Amino acid sequence: MQEIRIMNWEEAKPLAYPIRLTVFVEEQKVPKALELDADDLLAWHAIVFENGKAIATGRLIRDGKIGRLAVLKQYRGQGFGGKLLRALVDHGKNLDILDFYLHAQTSAIGFYERLGFKPIDSEFNEAGIAHIKMVLEHR
């Protein structure tokens, strides 16, 4: 059974941080020192549970920035990332956030485009990985 819960960082950290360490630090070699930042304290965090296990996470900041989307490897390609992203956008809309954006790893542009995001600006480097800013198109 699937469940997505939105929570603050105090609640989310024991669930989200291990997922982020696995995906970003271990798999993608992002320096551990860059993984946590001040935005975590201010953000809403979504956690996807599959049969009671936390398998994916992401966050939403008040300015509409979505980030730190991470799905454990064995659960990728099964729609969890899309559900996670939609849950964050829906939560933001409930809070009257009108515009959403993210810094997508260039390898994930297609994923975000399928969910309504459009690339803008030029590529840039973040934590040693090529990224591009994307915005959610209003429909």
Secondary structure, 3 states (H helix, E strand, C coil): CEEEEEECHHHHHHHHHHHHHHHHHHHCCCCHHHCCCCHHHHCEEEEEEECCEEEEEEEECCCCEEEEEEECHHHCCCCHHHHHHHHHHHHHHHCCCCCCEEEEEHHHHHHHHHCCEEEEEEEEEECCEEEEEEEECCC
